[in-house]
Amino acid sequence: MSADEHAPNAVTGEFLVCLADEVPWRDVRHTVDTLVATHGGTVMTILETLPGFGVRATGEQALAYAADPAVGAVEESRRTR
């Protein structure tokens, strides 16, 4: 993902951050708190079963999340019909 790439139906400034497989479910909230304190943004929701979270962030912050070893993937949120 680059700061200039946008998915179809993307919601600008909103991202889904999926945590790395190595993060145990019992550590999801702590990991989210640590990531947001490190990279910035505003948590919209925490998805413990995914595990991951929705965050309002800049493209630059999203790239920082994607480079963090605690993160498995970052995707721009999308509108659904």
Secondary structure as GFF3:
##gff-version 3
##sequence-region A 1 81
A	DSSP	beta_strand	10	19	.	.	.	ID=ss1
A	DSSP	three_ten_helix	25	27	.	.	.	ID=ss2
A	DSSP	alpha_helix	28	39	.	.	.	ID=ss3
A	DSSP	beta_strand	42	47	.	.	.	ID=ss4
A	DSSP	beta_strand	52	56	.	.	.	ID=ss5
A	DSSP	alpha_helix	59	67	.	.	.	ID=ss6
A	DSSP	beta_strand	71	78	.	.	.	ID=ss7
###
